[in-house]
Amino acid sequence: MKDRVRVLMIGDVSGSAGMGALFIGLSSLVRDEKADFVIINGENAAAGFGVSVEDYHSLKRIGADVITSGNHIWQKEEIYDVLDKNDDILRPLNYPDPCIGHGYTIRKKGPLTIAVINAQGRIMMPPIDDPVKRIDKIIRDIRKETPLVFVDFHAEDTLEKEAVAFALDGKVTAVAGTHTHVQTADEKILPGGTAYITDLGLTGVTDAVIGSDPQKSIERQLTQLPMKSEVAEGEAHIQGVVIEADATTGKAVSIERFTR
């Protein structure tokens, strides 16, 4: 058993540009960071909205150990059967029961056992169950199997993200925010040993409007018409963090953000 574990948590994959960036760059990123495990938020992989079955298989081939998601996971009905039958692709835990799919998973990879929880915020988001209460219901059982627990908290509001992180401090290894597509510079270790960042950022075209075509976004702002966003194409980056943790205690040792 390794003394230290290194885990990559990668921000929302946006469209074909984001998928292409992973196809070209993920293997070298894993090698350079000496990563043992890879968690990727894939909820925008399908042209910005949802995950297709093809996207799921592509992300697994590229190197994702677990695919997390958020409110857009329900956009493609074709993924529903995959969500129900596989626990390496997650939907947010705190959707009310009964709900198809899995909100957390415990994965074995070589000598490692790593848990991943996907939860969703409620401020400016759909009115679902309390994420902290839902996590508290399962965390003791999870920690009986592994102290290494990584949370993708898919939420809009910074206050909510920070509050949830402090509520889970010492119970999980990391809480990483997703959804806003803008990487924040507040990565830190909380007092109880939980690594935190407000948002992992975007895997896609960063010279755009949260991954969308700027001209279409400007037109929507000027007219206030309900125009659908279009995913930007062009040079893409992979954004996220690498977290190192003590394999015995599950406490984070370091967190470093990257843009590649």
Salt bridges, closest charged atoms under 4 A:
ASP12 OD2 - HIS181 NE2 3.32
ASP32 OD1 - ARG31 NE 3.74
ASP32 OD2 - ARG260 NH2 2.73
GLU33 OE1 - ARG6 NH2 3.10
ASP36 OD1 - LYS2 NZ 2.59
GLU43 OE2 - HIS154 NE2 2.89
ASP65 OD2 - LYS109 NZ 3.01
ASP81 OD2 - LYS85 NZ 3.16
ASP87 OD1 - ARG107 NH1 2.54
ASP88 OD2 - LYS60 NZ 3.20
ASP97 OD1 - ARG134 NH2 3.59
ASP129 OD2 - ARG134 NH1 2.78
ASP130 OD2 - ARG122 NH2 3.63
ASP136 OD1 - LYS171 NZ 2.95
ASP141 OD1 - LYS144 NZ 3.50
GLU156 OE1 - HIS179 NE2 2.77
GLU187 OE1 - ARG257 NE 2.85
ASP199 OD2 - LYS161 NZ 2.96
GLU230 OE2 - LYS216 NZ 3.80
GLU235 OE2 - HIS237 NE2 3.94
GLU244 OE2 - ARG4 NH1 2.97
GLU244 OE1 - ARG6 NH1 2.71
